[in-house]
Amino acid sequence: MGKKRTREAEAAQQDPTVDKMDEDGSSDSSDDDMDIVNVDFELFNYDSQIDFHGVKTLLRQLFDADAQLLDLSGLSDLIVEQNTIGSTCKVDDKANDAYAFLTVLNLTEHRAKKPVAQLIDYLSGKARAASAVDGSSSSSSSLAATVPELLAAASSGSKQVQVGLVLAERLLNMPAEVIPPMWGMLVDEIEAAVEDKEPYEFTHYLVVSRAYREVASSLDQSERKQKKAREESKLLYFHPEDDEMRKHAAAAGAYAFTSEESVADSKRAFQDMGVQPQGFMMLIEASKFEGAVKAIRDYVGEYA
């Protein structure tokens, strides 16, 4: 497929550069001040000879405690072999491991492959058990009502329903500014693929991500604090842009990991509350996907 623009050109246009200090003011600082660190992030096509392990590591982070239930090696192979759709984000050189990745897989096209069939079953079950995002049951109820049915249609090879599974993850300390170029490029690549009659003309996008809730520490025996935590706990996002993207979703919800472990205390990070990771998914109609990506661009500009 002919790409509309190369990764290097896109990265240069977007210039997602992170300056940890103002270089102009650094000359006046003392020798004891922090050194200037300029980090240039570049976007690349997937390379099956380079990116397998980096993508698998990020998939393991994405699926958290449930990573052991899925064939991440097979899924990583599918992602890196699909080298005209999606991006990796790296520092310094293409040969390095990815700091972030983004892709979309056609579930109907890959339905017979074990990693995808396994993932379809997993996500169908999680959609049925998803909890509300905003305290109401409407969003999670519609997730339970629509996602399993759509995934079943994809598994059966339906031509009327085409679900694009969007997988995205990044290292926790990655700046949000690198994200809009990756999503914008994905939209362009899908458009070019459709023009080339490739199987990326989706009716829906299912975005899989991660979230968390603050929970009372099991080390804290104060019944009052634990009750307060249960009352005030709300869904928070590892990826801040998810909170904006979900506003464009037909349905969204969080779900507990099957292999959930009691790790909240190990993730307290000197706070009174523990952190309980959860899975998170959003179903976005194809007609609203580009608008959701634009909203990410606008939101990250404000967030930064």
Secondary structure per residue as TSV (DSSP state, phi and psi in degrees):
chain	resnum	aa	ss	phi	psi
A	1	M	-	360.0	130.9
A	2	G	-	-74.4	125.7
A	3	K	-	-86.2	146.3
A	4	K	S	-69.2	-31.7
A	5	R	S	-158.0	153.6
A	6	T	-	-76.9	162.5
A	7	R	H	-59.1	-45.4
A	8	E	H	-62.7	-39.9
A	9	A	H	-66.3	-43.1
A	10	E	H	-63.5	-44.0
A	11	A	H	-62.6	-36.8
A	12	A	H	-68.1	-37.2
A	13	Q	H	-67.8	-43.6
A	14	Q	H	-79.2	-31.7
A	15	D	-	47.0	61.3
A	16	P	-	-76.5	75.1
A	17	T	E	-102.4	136.4
A	18	V	E	-110.0	118.9
A	19	D	E	-106.3	116.4
A	20	K	S	-78.4	-18.1
A	21	M	S	-141.9	157.3
A	22	D	-	-74.5	116.0
A	23	E	H	-65.1	-33.8
A	24	D	H	-63.5	-33.1
A	25	G	H	-91.5	-2.6
A	26	S	H	-72.2	-27.1
A	27	S	T	-66.9	-22.3
A	28	D	T	-90.1	-4.9
A	29	S	S	-82.7	160.5
A	30	S	-	-80.2	169.5
A	31	D	T	-66.3	-18.5
A	32	D	T	-82.0	-11.5
A	33	D	S	-70.9	161.9
A	34	M	-	-64.4	140.2
A	35	D	-	-69.4	152.9
A	36	I	-	-77.1	133.3
A	37	V	-	-126.3	112.4
A	38	N	E	-101.9	123.9
A	39	V	E	-117.2	119.6
A	40	D	E	-102.6	116.0
A	41	F	E	-95.1	136.8
A	42	E	E	-124.5	147.8
A	43	L	E	-103.1	137.4
A	44	F	E	-134.1	156.3
A	45	N	-	-65.8	158.5
A	46	Y	-	-70.2	142.3
A	47	D	-	-126.1	115.2
A	48	S	T	-64.1	-20.6
A	49	Q	T	-83.7	-14.0
A	50	I	T	-120.2	-39.5
A	51	D	S	-94.6	-3.7
A	52	F	H	-55.5	-54.0
A	53	H	H	-68.7	-38.3
A	54	G	H	-64.6	-43.0
A	55	V	H	-67.1	-41.2
A	56	K	H	-62.6	-39.6
A	57	T	H	-61.8	-42.5
A	58	L	H	-71.3	-33.6
A	59	L	H	-64.3	-39.1
A	60	R	H	-62.1	-37.4
A	61	Q	H	-69.1	-39.9
A	62	L	H	-62.6	-45.2
A	63	F	H	-91.5	-2.2
A	64	D	G	50.3	-126.7
A	65	A	G	-65.4	-19.9
A	66	D	G	-91.2	2.7
A	67	A	G	-57.3	-34.0
A	68	Q	G	-69.3	-15.3
A	69	L	G	-86.8	-10.0
A	70	L	S	-118.1	155.4
A	71	D	-	-85.2	81.4
A	72	L	H	-71.6	-27.7
A	73	S	H	-65.6	-47.1
A	74	G	H	-64.9	-38.7
A	75	L	H	-66.4	-40.7
A	76	S	H	-62.2	-39.9
A	77	D	H	-60.1	-44.5
A	78	L	H	-60.7	-41.8
A	79	I	H	-66.1	-48.2
A	80	V	H	-75.0	-22.6
A	81	E	H	-77.6	-18.9
A	82	Q	-	-91.0	73.4
A	83	N	T	-90.0	7.0
A	84	T	T	-107.2	-1.8
A	85	I	S	-126.7	126.1
A	86	G	-	95.7	171.5
A	87	S	E	-141.4	153.3
A	88	T	E	-110.4	149.7
A	89	C	E	-116.3	125.2
A	90	K	E	-135.2	169.8
A	91	V	E	-117.5	134.0
A	92	D	S	79.4	-50.3
A	93	D	-	-156.9	148.0
A	94	K	T	-60.7	-27.6
A	95	A	T	-74.6	-10.2
A	96	N	S	-79.9	164.4
A	97	D	-	-69.8	152.0
A	98	A	-	-72.5	138.7
A	99	Y	S	-89.4	-21.0
A	100	A	E	-156.1	155.0
A	101	F	E	-145.6	157.3
A	102	L	E	-149.5	135.3
A	103	T	E	-157.8	170.3
A	104	V	E	-136.4	135.1
A	105	L	E	-115.3	136.5
A	106	N	E	-80.7	110.0
A	107	L	T	-67.8	-33.4
A	108	T	T	-67.2	-43.3
A	109	E	T	-62.2	-35.8
A	110	H	T	-107.8	14.6
A	111	R	T	-60.4	-29.6
A	112	A	T	-82.3	-9.6
A	113	K	S	-83.1	134.9
A	114	K	H	-53.3	-47.4
A	115	P	H	-60.7	-35.8
A	116	V	H	-77.4	-43.1
A	117	A	H	-59.3	-40.9
A	118	Q	H	-63.9	-42.7
A	119	L	H	-69.5	-36.3
A	120	I	H	-60.7	-46.1
A	121	D	H	-61.6	-42.8
A	122	Y	H	-62.2	-48.8
A	123	L	H	-69.5	-33.0
A	124	S	H	-61.4	-45.5
A	125	G	H	-64.7	-40.0
A	126	K	H	-70.0	-34.1
A	127	A	H	-64.1	-38.7
A	128	R	H	-65.6	-29.3
A	129	A	T	-101.3	6.3
A	130	A	-	-64.4	146.7
A	131	S	B	-101.7	163.0
A	132	A	-	-66.8	150.0
A	133	V	S	-86.0	-43.2
A	134	D	S	-110.7	16.5
A	135	G	S	95.5	-15.5
A	136	S	-	-99.4	161.6
A	137	S	S	-95.0	-6.3
A	138	S	H	-62.6	-46.2
A	139	S	H	-66.5	-46.9
A	140	S	H	-69.7	-32.5
A	141	S	H	-64.4	-42.6
A	142	S	H	-68.7	-30.5
A	143	L	H	-63.1	-46.4
A	144	A	H	-65.0	-32.2
A	145	A	H	-81.4	-27.7
A	146	T	H	-106.0	-44.2
A	147	V	H	-63.1	-49.6
A	148	P	H	-57.4	-38.3
A	149	E	H	-66.3	-43.2
A	150	L	H	-65.5	-40.7
A	151	L	H	-68.7	-33.9
A	152	A	H	-65.5	-39.7
A	153	A	H	-64.2	-40.9
A	154	A	H	-62.9	-39.5
A	155	S	H	-67.2	-28.7
A	156	S	H	-84.6	-6.6
A	157	G	T	86.2	22.6
A	158	S	-	-59.3	136.9
A	159	K	S	-87.2	-21.5
A	160	Q	S	-77.6	-30.3
A	161	V	-	-112.3	120.5
A	162	Q	-	-126.7	107.8
A	163	V	E	-102.2	124.8
A	164	G	E	-97.4	118.3
A	165	L	E	-87.8	114.8
A	166	V	E	-96.5	121.2
A	167	L	E	-117.0	128.5
A	168	A	E	-147.3	136.5
A	169	E	E	-156.7	155.9
A	170	R	E	-149.2	161.4
A	171	L	-	-61.7	149.3
A	172	L	T	-62.7	-29.5
A	173	N	T	-95.1	13.7
A	174	M	-	-72.0	137.5
A	175	P	-	-70.7	144.6
A	176	A	G	-66.0	-21.5
A	177	E	G	-63.0	-21.1
A	178	V	G	-79.3	-12.7
A	179	I	H	-76.1	-47.4
A	180	P	H	-54.4	-41.9
A	181	P	H	-60.9	-35.4
A	182	M	H	-67.4	-43.7
A	183	W	H	-69.1	-41.5
A	184	G	H	-61.5	-40.1
A	185	M	H	-67.1	-36.7
A	186	L	H	-61.5	-42.7
A	187	V	H	-59.9	-45.0
A	188	D	H	-63.5	-40.5
A	189	E	H	-67.3	-40.3
A	190	I	H	-63.7	-43.0
A	191	E	H	-60.0	-44.3
A	192	A	H	-66.2	-38.0
A	193	A	H	-64.3	-41.3
A	194	V	H	-64.0	-40.9
A	195	E	H	-61.3	-31.4
A	196	D	T	-89.5	12.3
A	197	K	T	63.9	28.7
A	198	E	-	-89.3	157.6
A	199	P	S	-79.2	66.0
A	200	Y	-	-130.6	23.3
A	201	E	-	-92.3	88.3
A	202	F	-	-88.3	153.9
A	203	T	S	-95.7	-28.0
A	204	H	E	-145.0	153.6
A	205	Y	E	-119.4	130.7
A	206	L	E	-110.1	110.7
A	207	V	E	-97.7	123.4
A	208	V	E	-104.3	129.4
A	209	S	E	-145.3	-163.4
A	210	R	E	-133.4	151.8
A	211	A	E	-144.8	-174.8
A	212	Y	E	-158.9	161.6
A	213	R	E	-125.5	146.5
A	214	E	E	-82.7	131.8
A	215	V	E	-128.6	157.7
A	216	A	E	-66.6	138.0
A	217	S	-	-68.3	138.2
A	218	S	T	-69.9	-14.6
A	219	L	T	-82.2	-16.0
A	220	D	-	-93.5	114.1
A	221	Q	-	-88.4	2.9
A	222	S	-	-73.0	112.8
A	223	E	H	-63.6	-33.5
A	224	R	H	-64.3	-44.5
A	225	K	H	-65.8	-40.2
A	226	Q	H	-66.6	-38.6
A	227	K	H	-65.0	-41.7
A	228	K	H	-62.5	-40.2
A	229	A	H	-63.5	-40.5
A	230	R	H	-65.1	-36.5
A	231	E	H	-74.2	-35.2
A	232	E	H	-99.7	-8.4
A	233	S	-	-60.5	129.1
A	234	K	-	-135.4	164.0
A	235	L	E	-76.2	129.4
A	236	L	E	-120.8	161.8
A	237	Y	E	-120.1	132.4
A	238	F	S	-66.7	-33.8
A	239	H	S	-106.9	103.7
A	240	P	T	-55.6	-30.3
A	241	E	T	-68.2	-17.4
A	242	D	H	-62.1	-33.2
A	243	D	H	-64.7	-29.6
A	244	E	H	-83.1	-42.9
A	245	M	H	-63.4	-35.1
A	246	R	G	-64.0	-21.4
A	247	K	G	-66.9	-18.8
A	248	H	G	-100.4	3.0
A	249	A	-	-87.3	146.5
A	250	A	S	-72.7	-27.9
A	251	A	E	-158.3	149.6
A	252	A	E	-154.7	151.5
A	253	G	E	-171.5	159.7
A	254	A	E	-106.8	156.1
A	255	Y	E	-145.6	148.9
A	256	A	-	-76.9	147.7
A	257	F	-	-75.8	141.4
A	258	T	T	-61.5	-43.1
A	259	S	T	-95.2	34.5
A	260	E	-	-58.7	132.4
A	261	E	-	-115.0	160.8
A	262	S	S	-82.6	78.6
A	263	V	-	-112.2	6.6
A	264	A	T	-58.0	-39.3
A	265	D	G	-68.1	-33.6
A	266	S	G	-71.5	-13.7
A	267	K	G	-110.6	23.5
A	268	R	-	-71.5	-33.8
A	269	A	T	53.0	50.2
A	270	F	T	64.1	23.3
A	271	Q	S	-108.9	164.8
A	272	D	S	-70.6	-27.0
A	273	M	E	-103.2	150.7
A	274	G	E	-88.6	170.6
A	275	V	E	-119.1	124.8
A	276	Q	E	-112.6	101.8
A	277	P	E	-64.7	148.4
A	278	Q	E	-141.2	157.6
A	279	G	E	-78.8	159.0
A	280	F	E	-147.0	135.8
A	281	M	E	-138.1	150.6
A	282	M	E	-132.0	134.5
A	283	L	E	-105.6	118.8
A	284	I	E	-121.0	128.2
A	285	E	E	-68.2	146.3
A	286	A	H	-57.4	-36.0
A	287	S	H	-66.1	-18.3
A	288	K	H	-108.6	-0.8
A	289	F	H	-67.1	-46.0
A	290	E	H	-62.4	-38.1
A	291	G	H	-64.1	-36.6
A	292	A	H	-65.6	-38.9
A	293	V	H	-66.9	-40.2
A	294	K	H	-62.3	-37.9
A	295	A	H	-64.0	-35.6
A	296	I	H	-62.1	-44.7
A	297	R	H	-60.4	-44.8
A	298	D	H	-67.3	-40.9
A	299	Y	H	-66.8	-44.2
A	300	V	H	-65.2	-32.8
A	301	G	H	-61.2	-39.7
A	302	E	H	-74.9	-40.3
A	303	Y	H	-64.8	-37.5
A	304	A	-	-68.6	360.0
